[in-house]
Amino acid sequence: MHIGNKWSKFGAIALAVGITGSGLATQTTAADLGGDCCADLEERVAELEATTARKGNRKVSLTITGWVAEQVMWWDDGSESNVYVTGVGTSNATRFFIKGSAKIRPGLSAGYLIHVEADTADPLYGLSQDDDDAAFGVVMKKSFWFIDSKRLGKVSMGQLSPASDNTAMFVDASGTFVPANWAMYDNNFFYLNSDGVRAGGLRWADISHCNTRGATNRIGFAGDCGGGGGAGNYVRYDSPTFAGFSVSADWGEDDAWDVAARYAGEFNGVKVAAAASYYVNNEYRGVHFDQVSYFQIGAYIQHVPTGLFAYGAYGHLESDYLPTAPANLVDSADNWYVKAGVRRKWMPLGHTVLFGEYGERNDGIDQTAFINAQGSYATDSNVKQWGLGVLQEIDAAAMSMWLVYRNYEGDATLAPTQAAAARNIDFDDMHIVKFGGLIKF
């Protein structure tokens, strides 16, 4: 009996069981197994080979892809400064995809996608002056199946991204949208200061709020107010691409819908991409809103020979309030963002991207937070951001690394109350420097 060969097969079983989650691999010495330990080993190997997912079954493929993204972030709020090791915020955070498809007949296929996000210390959802961890955890972001016809388009069903999720952001082809975009991924949950003192517990999210996320959840995505908070339970249709154009539409339960149109092409060395979407949500009835809607549009242009590029995005939010809603609520908000720079391959390592950015958010107010913190509604608010950065792609490792500086400044006006007149609050600037990287697999 060749015990060494049998033992290597037993190790393969343990590894496969650990990967598939179908059992618990246990380390055991040969002395613990007894004399008849390996009598059924060949049968167990054959059984495991038949049930372990490797490349899918004979009909449906299986592929695992994803990336890991982490960074070091220095921040200064005017009163305090520190250095954190963080993720890059949900939506761009470390994740993996399990996906596959099968051909039903020529031109028609069926498939699936499972998207799991492993969001470490999250600068969007939890990091603040008081919390340097704030792990969002492992989250099932998407799980859906689809039928795809080359002639008629694709229909998807399950937990998936609606058509308006990141519509304007994803046309940015500069390679820099992870470290630099119009959503407030860096300092969303950090507290606001005014003259070195905390402004009653207000956070940057409270002046960069999206009513499409609900009235009280303190989500300051600011530039990405479409899609109702990202992936949800939807039925979605995506058309085939005709001459660079495509359209998408979906419906989500209780009760949301959106539509989107996209274009991408290249002419005489000029690369162009554009996208627009419109999102409507009726889900938040009962918390002041009757309906909220968001329109966004983004465009990217690059002169390929020189690498010069420009990107811009605009969004407009409308909130229709119930008759029972308090007075003085701001019913519209808008935001815009521009980025320009050069993308050139100056070295064999990969493309280098140099860029600058500027954006504004107007009246993105979380009124519940202002009432709790200041005792009054806000009648307007403004956030300005600007930044400079460099990103280096490393083609041989499917990797990019970046160094970015960003500055945020904001203010708000409080409505008058019986005890106080209307007044303006100028918030202290926030400075951020981050160095990080993303590697794909």
N, C-alpha and C positions, 0 to 999 in steps of 0.2 A: 504494500500500500504506500502511495506517495503522499505522505502527510503534508509536505510542504506545498504541493500543488493544490491539495484540498483546502489547506488553510488560506491560500491566496484567493480562492473562489469564495470562501466564507467572508473574507475582507471585502470583496466586491459586493457581496450581498449587503453587508452592513452599510457600505457607502451608498448603494442605490436606495436602500430603505431610508437613509437619512435625507437623501435628496428628494424623494417623492413624498415623504411624510406618511408612508403607509405603515410605519412601525418605528420602534426605537432600537437604534444600534447599540449593542452592549459589548464592551471590551471584556474578553474572557481568556484566561490562560489555557494551554493545552491540558494541563493537569486537572483543571476544573471540569473538563468536558466528559471525562470518563472514556472507557474503551470503545463504546459504540457511538461516539459523538457524530461521526460523519457518514453513517449508514444511509441517510436520506439526502445527502448534500447535493448530489446531481439533480435529484427531483426538485429540490428547493431552488437551485440555480435556474433550471428550466422554467419554473413557475414565475420567478422574479423577472426573467428576461421577457416573458410574455406580458407582464403587467406594468413594467417600468416605462414611463414616457421619456423617449430620447429625441427622436426626430418626428414625433407624431406617429399615428397609426398608418396603415397602408393607404388610407384615403385622404387623411387630413394632416397637413404639415404642422410643425411646431418650431417656433423660433423664439429665442430669448435675447432681447436687446435692452439697452438703457444707458444710464450714465451716473457718475458720482460727481457731485459739485459741493465744494466747501471753500471757506474763505476766512481770512483774519480781518477783523474790522476795528479800526480805531474811531472813536467818536468823542465829540466835545460839544456839550450843550450850553456852554457859556458859564456854567457853575461847576461842572464836574467833567472829567474825561476818563476814559478807560479803553482797554483793548479786549475784544471778545473773539473767540473762535466760533464761527456761525455757519449755518447753511445759507442758501441763497434765497430762501422764501418759497413757500408752496407754489405750485405751478411750474417752477423751474428747479425744484429740489431734486436730490438723489432719488432715482426711481428705476424700476425695471418693467418691461413689457413682455408678456407672453402672448404670442399671436400666431395665427396660422390660417390656412384656407384650403379649399378643395375645389377642383373643377367639376361642375355638374355636367356641362357640355361646352363646346367651344363658344367663348364669349360670355359665359355665365358661370359664376363661382359663388361659393358660400364661405364664410369665415368668422373669426372671432377675435377679440382683443381683451386682455386683462391687464390693467395698469395699476401697479402698486407703488406708492410713494413712501420713501423712508425719510421723513423730514426731521432733521436734527435741529439744533438750536435755531429757532425761526425768527428772523428779524421782522417778519411781517405780522405774525400772529401772537407774539408774546415777549420778545426781548425788550427790556427797558433798563433804565438806570438801576432798578432794584432786582432785576432778574437776568442772569447771564446764561441761563440754560434754555428754558421754555421750549423743550422738544415737543413738536406737534405729533410725533409718533409715526407708526406705520399705518397707512391709510389706504383702503381700497378706493382708488380714484375713478376707475372705469371698469366696466364689465358688460360687454355687449356682443351680439352676433349681427351679421349683415349678409345680405344678398346683393351681389354686384354684377350688373350687366354693362358691358362695354358700350352698348348701344343706348340703353335706357337710363343708366345711372345706378346709384347705390342706395339701398334702404337699410338703416341700422336701428336696432331696438335694444334698450337696456339703459344702464348707467353710463352716460357718455357726455361729451362736450357739446353744448348747443352751438348753432351756427355763429352766434355773436360772441362767443367766448374768445377773447384775445384777437378779434378780427383785425384791428388796426395794428396791433403789435407784431403779428407774425409776418407782415410784409417786409419788415426790416431785414434785409439780406446782407447787412454789413458784417454779421458775425458777432455783434456786440449786444444783442437784446437781452441776454441773461444779466450782465453786470450793469446795463444802462438802458432803462426804458421809462415809460411814463407812469407806471404803477409804483406806489410808495413801498417798495420791498425792504428798504434799509432801516427805516425809523418809525414805521407805522404806529407801534405801540409805545414808543418813548413818550415820556411826559413832557408837556409844554411848560416852559418857564417864562416869566415876565419879570424883568429887572432882577434876575437871579433867584426868584421865588417861584415855586410851582403854582400854576394857575388853577388851583382848586381841583387838581386831579384830571384836568383835560389832557388829552393825548393828541399827537399829530393826526391820528385817524379821525378825530372829531372835527377837523377843519379840512379833511380830504375824504369825506364820507360819500358812499354810494347808497342812495335810497333803494336801489334795486336789490340790495342785500338785506333789506328790512330796516326797521326803525331803531333798533336798540342793540345791534350786534357789533358796533364799533369797527366796521371794516373800512379802512381807508385806502382801498385800491386806487381811488381817484381816477386814474386814466383807464381803468378796465372795468367799467360799470356794467358792461353787457354780460349776458349769460347767467345772471342771477346767482353768482358765486361760484361759477365753474360747473363741473360735471354734475348732472342730475339725471332723473329718470325721464327719458325722452324717446320719441320716435323721430328719426331724422332722415331727410332725403338730400343726396348730393348728386347733382347732374354730371354727365360726362363733360369733359373740357372741349370746347369748340373754339378754335383759333385763339387759344389762350384764355377764354372766358369760361366761368363756371358759376353756378348758383346753388344755394343751399337753403333749406327751410326745415323747421321742426316744430313739434308741439310737446309740451311737458305738462305733467299732471298738475291740476289745481292752482293756477291755470296760467301757463306761460307759452309764448310762441315767439319766434323770430325768423328773419330772413336775412340772407347775405349774398353778396355778389363779389367775385374776385377776378382779377386779370393779372397775367404775367407774360412778358415777352421780351425780345431783344431785337433792336434795329440798328444796323450800322455801328455796332460796338457800344450801343447804349442799352443798358438793362433797365426795364421798367416793371414795377409791380404796384398794384393798388387793390384795396378791398374796402367794402362798406357794409354795415349791417344795421338792422333796426330790431330792437328787443322790447317786448311788452310783457308785464307781469301783473296779474290780478291777485296773487297769493296773499298779499299783505293786508287785505281788508281786516279791519278791526284794530289796527295799530296806526290810525290816522289816515292811511292811504286807501284810496279807492282803486288807483291804478298808477303804476310807474312805467316809464318808457325811457329808452336810451338809444340815441343814434351815434354811430362812430364811423370815421373814415380815416384811412391811412394810405400813404403813398411813398414809394421808394424809387429813386433814380440813381444810376451809377454809370459813369463813363468808364467802360472796362479798360481801355488802353492806359489811362492815367490813374485809375482807381479812385478818382474823386466821386463822392457820393453825398446825397442829401436824403433825409427821411423826415416826414412830418405826419402828425396825427391830430385829430380834433374829435371831441365828444360833447354831446349835449344831453342833459338829463331833465326830464319833465316829471313832476309829481302832482297827481290829481288827488286832492285831499277830500276826506269825508266832511259833510257839513258840521259834524261834531268835533272836528279838529280844532285845536287852539288857534288863536289869531297869531299873526306875524310870522307864520311859517314860510320859509323861502320855497317857492314852488318850482324853481329851475336852477340849474347849475351847468357850468361848462368848463372844459379844460382843453388845453392844447400843448403840443410838445414838438420840438424840432431837434434834429441831430444832424451834424455834418462832419465830414472828415475825409480821410484818404485810406484806401485799402490796397496795399501793394505787397508783392512778394519780393522783398529786397534781399532775402537770404533763402538758401535751400530748406531751412527749417519749416517754413510755411509763411502765410500771409501775416503781415503786421498791419494793425488798424490803429490809426490816431484819430481821435474824435473830440468834439465838444458838444454840449447839450444845453438846452434851456426849455423850461416849461412853466405853465401857470395853471392854477386851479381856482375857480371862483365860485363861492357860495356852496361848497361841499360841506354842509353843516349837519352834524349829528345833534339835533335839537334836544333830545333827551339828556345827552351828556352835558350840554350847556345849562339846562335847568338844574341838574343835580350839582354841578360844580359852581355855577355863578348865580343861580336864582333867577335867571332871565334867559329868554330866547335870544339867539343871535340873528340880526337882520342881514348881515353879509359877512363874508370871510374871503381871504385871499392867501394863497400859498405860492411862492415862487421857488423854483429850483434851478440850479445850473451846475455844470460839472465838466471836468476834463478827464480823459483817460487814454490808456494804451492797452491793446490786447494783442497777444502773440499766439498764433496757431502753430501747433506742432503736428504736422501731417502724419509722421511716422507712428505717432501714439494716439491719433484721433483725439487730440487734446487741445485745449486753449487755456491761456493764463492771462490775468488782467491786473492792472493797477489803476484805480479810479479814485478821484476826489469829487465829492458832491457837497453842495451847500443848500440848505433849506431856510427860508424865512417865511413868516406868516403873521397875520393879524386878523382881528374880528371886531365887529361892532355889536354891542349888546343893546337890546330893546329897552326903553324906559320902563320902570316899575313904579309902584306907589312910593317906594323908599328911595329910588335913585333915578337920575336922568340917564339918557342914553350915553354910552361911553365907548371908547375904542380901546382895545387891548393890543399892544404890540408885543409879540412873542419873541424871545431870544432866538438867534440863529442857531442852527444845528450844523456842525461840520463832521464829515465822514470821509475816511480814507480806507479803502478796502483792497486787499491783495488776495487773489484766489485763483482757483482753477476748476476745470470741468474735463473729465475724461470719459469717453464713450466706450461701450463694449457691445 
